[in-house]
Amino acid sequence: MISVCPLVPMVPESKRAAANGGRVPLAVRDKQRTTSAFTGTYDEGEICKLLAMLSSRMALRRLQRIAVAPLSFTSGATTKVLRDMSTLPRVYVTRQIPPEGLKILQDSGQVQFELWDSDDVPVPRKELLQKVKGVDGLLCVLTEKIDAELLDAAGSNLKVISTMSVGFDHLSLEELKKRGIRVGYTPEVLTDAVAELTVALLLATSRRLIEATHEAKTGGWGTWRTLWLCGYELANSTVGILGLGRIGVAIAERLAPFKVNKFIYADVGPRPELAKAINAEYVTLDELAKQSDFLLVCCALTPETKEICNKNLFSKMKNTSIFINTSRGGVVNQEDLYEALSTGQIAGAGLDVTVPEPLPTSHPLFTLKNCVILPHIASASYSTRNAMSALAANNLLLGLRRQPMIKELKLTLCSDSAFLHFDRTSADARVRCGGREVGRPLFISYPPLSLRSRGPARLEEEEEAS
Ligand SMILES: NC(=O)c1ccc[n+]([C@@H]2O[C@H](COP(=O)([O-])OP(=O)(O)OC[C@H]3O[C@@H](n4cnc5c(N)ncnc54)[C@H](O)[C@@H]3O)[C@@H](O)[C@H]2O)c1
């Protein structure tokens, strides 16, 4: 059933139409009255008539606030009629994002959007390249590669990209910068969820929980044994963090009560403001590998961090160490990790992220008892995914209004065409070029309120703030 809710042009789904002999089940809801104005199965001609009825019954302003389910006509007259109804900016949403974000887009009255109506299957590349043609804004998730090919397909109308992720390794930042396209992303709202999951993964790996439940279920549980299923504990340990950003700090805060003895970290340079909060010592990457009982990877995936966790790093780690990665799969050389785990070079690994995703079930890492693999779920809590969706929607709307986004990635090209990026709300933001710190950004005054404590951000609040 297609639900037509206030805001964006109504479009039935071609697949369903085809399965239904060209007729499409449709509900047009008058949101103000919360009743269905029309419900039934309609063909394209009938839908045109319904739209005509709607337009005669409602004032223009109201009409522009009519959202129509984000499903698309394949072609033809109806599409044309719908286009003519509105001059609102066009937006393509590459996934069925959680309801908070969709509601914000719908209720804004500011855009007409179409979305890939599935959460299970990413939009096929070919379809995406078609759908982005002429759009003003794009709301994407991390499965979509936003590169020169896509930006060429979109054309010069495209001014804003909003990704529902804090990671931006799927975006070709140089291309975006070159074309003057602004980028919104979703830091902070997911920090708690990711930190919590990282702690869960660490404990599951170090205390061998997955192996243990398997043994209990499959008859391996004999008598109580002195060294059976022993693991490694956090008390008195040294925890090393590679990339002490928001998530790294949040993880350390959660691990401290486990009586960790010492936190150390490696980054592109010391981060004293953040390190102070968790009493962490800055060390080189080599020292991080050598000293850590638990090595947690929390850095962004960039050209500099690609496969930074490789044979060289694993060979310096203790054979009692636990390696945890909840950043991006690309920071790890998986062949080297397999080697380190299978030869006992390190004790165990917990991965939330891999290359590729999904990791094929035949992958050698799945054969190892000392490797716990999760399907990229670190931010997967209902409240966080809704907050990410809301923030991504608001970033997009603000960008289209040429206002400062709530969370915007500022991009500046260096002479060597490496990019600079910084988050203007970060307390100790530094401007970096190719991993080198080259200065501090000019701060734009912005309310440093936690979006989490305020609940999902709403556009109206940000209007006041900006
Ligand atoms: N598994 C998931 O579902 C999930 C969810 C959210 C975020 N993430 C990943 O976590 C990453 C970190 O998120 P955050 O909010 O803490 O970002 P952040 O920007 O606050 O922290 C990233 C840290 O990595 C550091 N870094 C960058 N290049 C480095 C290098 N060459 N060597 C060492 N450190 C380097 C940065 O200086 C920074 O301190 C994201 O980029 C994202 O890829 C994964």
The ligand as a Tripos MOL2 file, in Angstrom:
@<TRIPOS>MOLECULE
LIG
   44    48     1     0     0
SMALL
NO_CHARGES

@<TRIPOS>ATOM
      1 N1         31.0010    0.4830   12.9900 N.am      1 LIG1
      2 C1         30.1470    1.4840   12.8470 C.2       1 LIG1
      3 O1         28.9570    1.2800   12.6650 O.2       1 LIG1
      4 C2         30.6310    2.8840   12.9740 C.ar      1 LIG1
      5 C3         29.7690    3.8410   13.4740 C.ar      1 LIG1
      6 C4         30.2320    5.1480   13.6120 C.ar      1 LIG1
      7 C5         31.5290    5.4710   13.2380 C.ar      1 LIG1
      8 N2         32.3320    4.5190   12.7300 N.ar      1 LIG1
      9 C6         33.6930    4.8470   12.3210 C.3       1 LIG1
     10 O2         34.3480    5.4270   13.4220 O.3       1 LIG1
     11 C7         35.1760    6.4770   12.9360 C.3       1 LIG1
     12 C8         35.4600    7.4480   14.0520 C.3       1 LIG1
     13 O3         34.3090    8.2040   14.3870 O.3       1 LIG1
     14 P1         34.4470    9.4650   15.3660 P.3       1 LIG1
     15 O4         33.0950   10.0800   15.4720 O.co2     1 LIG1
     16 O5         35.1530    9.0640   16.6100 O.co2     1 LIG1
     17 O6         35.3770   10.3860   14.4580 O.3       1 LIG1
     18 P2         36.4850   11.4390   14.9430 P.3       1 LIG1
     19 O7         36.7830   12.2420   13.7480 O.co2     1 LIG1
     20 O8         36.0370   12.1220   16.1880 O.co2     1 LIG1
     21 O9         37.7280   10.5070   15.3120 O.3       1 LIG1
     22 C9         38.5580    9.9310   14.3570 C.3       1 LIG1
     23 C10        39.9580    9.9760   14.8800 C.3       1 LIG1
     24 O10        40.7990    9.2910   13.9420 O.3       1 LIG1
     25 C11        41.9930   10.0410   13.8930 C.3       1 LIG1
     26 N3         42.7980    9.7750   12.7110 N.ar      1 LIG1
     27 C12        42.6110   10.2390   11.4520 C.ar      1 LIG1
     28 N4         43.6410    9.8600   10.6850 N.ar      1 LIG1
     29 C13        44.4780    9.1450   11.4830 C.ar      1 LIG1
     30 C14        45.7120    8.4920   11.2590 C.ar      1 LIG1
     31 N5         46.3250    8.5360   10.0740 N.pl3     1 LIG1
     32 N6         46.2960    7.8580   12.3030 N.ar      1 LIG1
     33 C15        45.7050    7.8280   13.5160 C.ar      1 LIG1
     34 N7         44.5520    8.4470   13.7770 N.ar      1 LIG1
     35 C16        43.9330    9.0850   12.7710 C.ar      1 LIG1
     36 C17        41.5130   11.4870   13.9030 C.3       1 LIG1
     37 O11        42.5560   12.4080   14.1670 O.3       1 LIG1
     38 C18        40.4970   11.4070   15.0110 C.3       1 LIG1
     39 O12        41.0860   11.5950   16.2740 O.3       1 LIG1
     40 C19        34.4010    7.0620   11.7760 C.3       1 LIG1
     41 O13        35.2510    7.6590   10.8350 O.3       1 LIG1
     42 C20        33.6860    5.8790   11.1920 C.3       1 LIG1
     43 O14        34.3950    5.3640   10.0980 O.3       1 LIG1
     44 C21        31.9180    3.2330   12.5950 C.ar      1 LIG1
@<TRIPOS>BOND
     1     1     2 1
     2     2     3 2
     3     2     4 1
     4     4     5 ar
     5     4    44 ar
     6     5     6 ar
     7     6     7 ar
     8     7     8 ar
     9     8     9 1
    10     8    44 ar
    11     9    10 1
    12     9    42 1
    13    10    11 1
    14    11    12 1
    15    11    40 1
    16    12    13 1
    17    13    14 1
    18    14    15 2
    19    14    16 1
    20    14    17 1
    21    17    18 1
    22    18    19 2
    23    18    20 1
    24    18    21 1
    25    21    22 1
    26    22    23 1
    27    23    24 1
    28    23    38 1
    29    24    25 1
    30    25    26 1
    31    25    36 1
    32    26    27 ar
    33    26    35 ar
    34    27    28 ar
    35    28    29 ar
    36    29    30 ar
    37    29    35 ar
    38    30    31 1
    39    30    32 ar
    40    32    33 ar
    41    33    34 ar
    42    34    35 ar
    43    36    37 1
    44    36    38 1
    45    38    39 1
    46    40    41 1
    47    40    42 1
    48    42    43 1
@<TRIPOS>SUBSTRUCTURE
     1 LIG1         1 GROUP 0 **** ****
